[in-house]
Amino acid sequence: MGNNVSKEQIKAARCADIYAFLTKHHNSGFVCEGDSIRPKNNHSISIRKGYNGYKDFATGETGNSIEFLTNHMGYTFVDAVQALSNGSPTACSMDTQQNGIKAVPAKFPEPVDGKFKNLFAYLLNRGISVETIQMLVGQKIMYQERVRNNIVFINMERDFAELRGTYTFGKPFHGIVPGSRHDGFWWFRNSPNASKCYICEAAIDAISLYELHKMQGNKEEAYYISIAGVAKQPAIDRLKKSKYHLVISVDNDDAGQQCRDRNPGLEYILPKYKDWNEDLQAIRNKHIAAG
């Protein structure tokens, strides 16, 4: 599910100045302290200017530039190497986010010609961090479509896409692009060694669960999957044929319970509220209220 990278690229990426890379592409996610930066969501990690690694003073963990992106920023190994070695950068800003989206098959909506303003505004309003939005857009699995400004969550295999409306009034549109694989799903992972799969009801929920795990300091290597509809049993059945550890992570409602009942052999987790995005927004609002 990714392009090959050369030994030379890997060597260059390991030696890359991770401080310079992060301040250029992910600056809003870090705070500066003297000649070092620290992630806003984990102040125990320190990255010094001019160095090619990091240290977590709480756990003693150290690593090179590639390992920081894969362990703490959600990059795959290939994406991290390409970004750090300038082979095919996946890090992006709001000015360059449509780079590479042109590979979308004809049956899927075309990307907007310009900035993904609606996409960023909608997801930020739902409590999704800038860093995560940039990561997913950079991986070319999420973009804003041209005609209706919907968010398109397109999988890496390019055979399935989920749609989410970006208008804030009324209930936002949610659907699947016609012609998508009937047992298809959208996914991303936080490590190339991921073996656990969280199966969520929608892409927003999958992203929100990932955000919650980051906030909780959960560092397990996992896939975050959206089947784009709790009734999509064919997608779950397809995943059951894989070697991975599946966890049903759908909504905490009657439809979600029916899904759990249809799959009694699978582990499941429940959000505190109706879905993972409601849980995420509740925590974000609590932090804001606390100052």
C-alpha positions in Angstrom: 0.0 0.0 0.0 2.8 2.4 -0.6 5.7 3.2 -2.8 9.2 1.8 -2.3 11.9 4.0 -0.9 15.6 3.6 -1.5 18.3 3.0 1.1 19.7 6.4 0.3 16.3 8.1 1.0 16.0 6.2 4.3 19.5 7.3 5.3 18.8 10.9 4.3 15.4 10.9 6.2 17.0 9.5 9.4 19.5 12.4 9.3 17.0 15.1 8.5 16.6 18.1 10.7 13.2 17.1 12.4 13.1 20.5 14.2 13.2 22.4 10.8 10.7 20.0 9.3 8.1 20.3 12.1 8.3 24.1 12.4 7.8 24.4 8.7 4.9 21.9 8.2 3.4 21.4 11.6 4.2 24.6 13.5 0.8 25.0 15.1 1.1 21.7 16.9 4.3 22.7 18.8 5.4 25.2 21.4 8.9 26.7 21.4 11.1 26.7 24.5 14.5 28.2 23.9 16.2 26.2 21.2 13.7 23.3 21.5 10.1 22.6 20.6 7.6 20.4 22.3 4.3 18.9 21.1 1.3 20.7 22.5 -0.2 17.4 23.4 2.9 15.9 25.0 5.2 18.3 26.8 7.6 15.6 27.9 8.9 15.2 24.4 11.7 17.6 23.4 13.2 18.2 19.9 16.3 20.4 19.8 17.1 22.7 16.9 19.6 21.3 14.5 19.2 17.7 15.6 17.8 14.6 13.9 16.0 13.0 16.7 13.9 13.5 19.9 13.7 12.4 23.5 10.7 11.7 25.8 11.9 12.7 29.3 8.9 11.0 30.9 9.5 7.6 29.4 13.2 7.8 28.3 12.2 7.0 24.7 14.5 8.4 22.0 14.4 8.1 18.3 15.4 9.5 14.9 13.5 11.8 12.6 11.6 8.9 10.9 10.6 7.4 14.2 9.2 10.6 15.5 6.9 11.0 12.5 5.8 7.3 12.6 5.5 7.0 16.4 4.0 10.4 17.2 2.6 12.0 14.1 0.7 9.2 12.4 2.9 8.9 9.3 3.5 5.6 7.6 7.2 4.6 7.3 7.2 5.3 3.5 5.4 8.7 3.9 7.8 9.7 6.6 10.9 8.8 4.5 9.5 10.6 1.4 8.6 13.7 3.4 11.9 14.0 5.2 14.0 13.1 2.2 12.1 15.4 -0.2 11.3 12.3 -2.3 7.5 13.0 -2.4 6.6 15.2 0.6 3.3 14.4 2.2 3.4 17.1 4.8 1.2 20.0 3.8 -0.2 23.3 4.6 -3.5 24.9 3.7 -1.7 26.5 0.7 -0.5 23.2 -0.8 -3.0 20.6 0.3 -4.2 19.6 -3.2 -0.7 18.5 -4.3 -1.1 14.9 -5.6 -4.9 14.6 -5.4 -5.0 14.6 -9.2 -4.6 10.8 -9.1 -8.3 10.5 -8.2 -10.2 8.1 -10.6 -12.8 9.6 -12.9 -15.7 8.0 -11.0 -14.9 10.1 -7.9 -15.6 13.8 -7.4 -12.9 16.2 -8.6 -11.0 18.2 -6.0 -11.6 21.9 -5.6 -9.2 24.1 -7.5 -7.7 26.0 -4.5 -7.6 25.8 -0.8 -9.7 23.3 1.1 -11.3 26.0 3.2 -14.6 24.2 3.9 -12.8 21.0 4.8 -10.5 22.6 7.3 -13.3 24.8 8.8 -15.7 21.8 9.2 -13.2 19.4 10.7 -11.7 22.0 13.1 -15.2 22.8 14.3 -15.7 19.1 15.0 -12.7 19.1 17.3 -10.2 17.5 14.8 -6.7 19.0 15.2 -4.9 20.8 12.4 -2.0 18.3 12.6 -4.4 15.4 11.9 -6.2 17.1 9.1 -2.9 18.0 7.4 -1.7 14.4 7.9 -4.7 12.9 6.2 -4.8 15.4 3.4 -1.0 14.9 3.0 -1.6 11.1 2.7 -4.0 11.9 -0.2 -6.9 10.1 1.4 -9.0 13.2 2.1 -9.9 16.3 0.0 -12.6 18.8 -0.7 -14.6 18.2 -3.8 -15.2 20.9 -6.4 -19.0 21.0 -7.1 -20.6 20.7 -3.6 -17.7 21.3 -1.3 -18.2 17.9 0.4 -15.3 16.2 2.1 -14.2 13.1 0.2 -12.6 10.3 2.2 -11.1 8.2 -0.5 -9.2 5.0 0.4 -5.7 4.3 -0.7 -6.8 1.5 -3.0 -9.0 4.1 -4.8 -12.0 1.8 -5.0 -14.2 3.4 -2.2 -15.0 6.9 -1.1 -17.2 8.3 1.6 -18.7 11.8 1.5 -19.4 14.3 4.3 -21.2 17.6 3.8 -19.4 20.7 5.2 -22.4 23.0 5.7 -23.1 23.7 9.4 -26.9 24.2 9.2 -29.1 21.2 9.5 -27.9 17.6 9.6 -24.7 17.3 7.5 -24.9 15.1 4.4 -23.3 11.7 4.7 -23.1 9.1 2.0 -21.0 6.9 -0.3 -19.8 7.8 -3.8 -21.8 5.7 -6.4 -19.7 3.0 -7.9 -17.7 2.4 -4.7 -16.8 -1.2 -3.9 -19.8 -2.7 -2.0 -17.6 -4.1 0.7 -15.1 -1.3 0.7 -14.0 0.9 3.5 -11.8 3.9 4.3 -8.8 3.6 6.5 -5.6 5.1 7.8 -3.0 3.8 10.3 -0.6 5.2 12.8 2.2 2.6 12.1 3.2 0.3 9.4 3.3 -2.5 12.0 -0.4 -2.0 13.0 -2.3 -5.1 13.7 -5.5 -3.9 15.5 -8.4 -2.5 13.5 -10.9 -0.2 15.0 -14.0 -0.4 12.9 -16.0 2.8 13.1 -19.3 3.9 11.6 -18.0 7.0 9.8 -14.7 8.6 8.8 -15.3 11.4 11.3 -15.7 8.8 14.1 -12.5 7.0 13.0 -10.5 10.2 13.0 -12.1 11.2 16.4 -11.1 7.9 18.0 -7.6 8.4 16.7 -7.5 11.9 18.3 -8.9 10.5 21.6 -6.2 7.8 21.7 -3.5 10.5 21.1 -4.9 12.6 23.9 -4.9 9.6 26.2 -1.3 8.7 25.4 -2.4 5.4 23.8 0.5 4.4 21.6 -0.8 1.1 20.3 -0.2 0.5 16.6 -3.6 0.5 14.9 -5.8 0.9 11.9 -8.7 3.3 12.1 -11.4 2.2 9.7 -14.7 3.6 8.5 -17.3 1.3 6.9 -19.5 4.4 6.1 -22.7 3.0 7.6 -23.4 0.7 10.6 -25.4 -1.7 8.4 -22.5 -2.4 6.0 -21.9 -6.0 7.1 -20.1 -6.9 3.8 -17.3 -4.6 4.8 -17.0 -6.2 8.2 -17.2 -9.7 6.7 -14.4 -8.8 4.4 -12.3 -7.6 7.3 -13.0 -10.8 9.2 -11.0 -12.6 6.5 -7.9 -10.7 7.4 -5.3 -11.6 10.0 -5.9 -8.5 12.1 -7.5 -8.1 15.5 -10.9 -6.4 14.9 -12.6 -4.2 17.4 -16.2 -3.0 16.6 -16.2 0.7 17.5 -19.6 1.9 16.2 -22.1 4.3 17.8 -23.6 3.8 21.2 -27.2 3.5 20.0 -29.7 0.9 18.9 -28.3 0.6 15.4 -24.8 0.1 16.9 -26.1 -2.6 19.2 -27.6 -4.4 16.2 -24.1 -4.4 14.6 -22.5 -5.7 17.8 -25.2 -8.4 18.0 -24.4 -9.4 14.4 -20.8 -9.9 15.2 -20.8 -11.6 18.6 -17.3 -13.0 18.1 -15.6 -9.6 17.9 -14.4 -7.4 20.7 -16.1 -4.0 20.9 -15.7 -0.7 22.6 -18.4 2.0 23.3 -18.2 5.8 23.2 -19.4 7.5 26.4 -21.9 9.6 24.3 -23.5 8.6 21.0 -20.3 8.5 19.0 -16.6 9.2 19.2 -16.8 12.7 17.8 -19.3 13.7 20.6 -16.8 12.3 23.1 -13.9 14.2 21.5 -15.9 17.5 21.4 -16.9 17.0 25.0 -13.3 16.7 26.1 -12.2 19.7 23.9 -15.0 21.8 25.4 -14.0 20.8 28.9 -10.4 21.8 28.3 -11.5 25.2 26.9 -13.8 25.8 29.9 -10.9 25.0 32.3 -8.8 27.6 30.6 
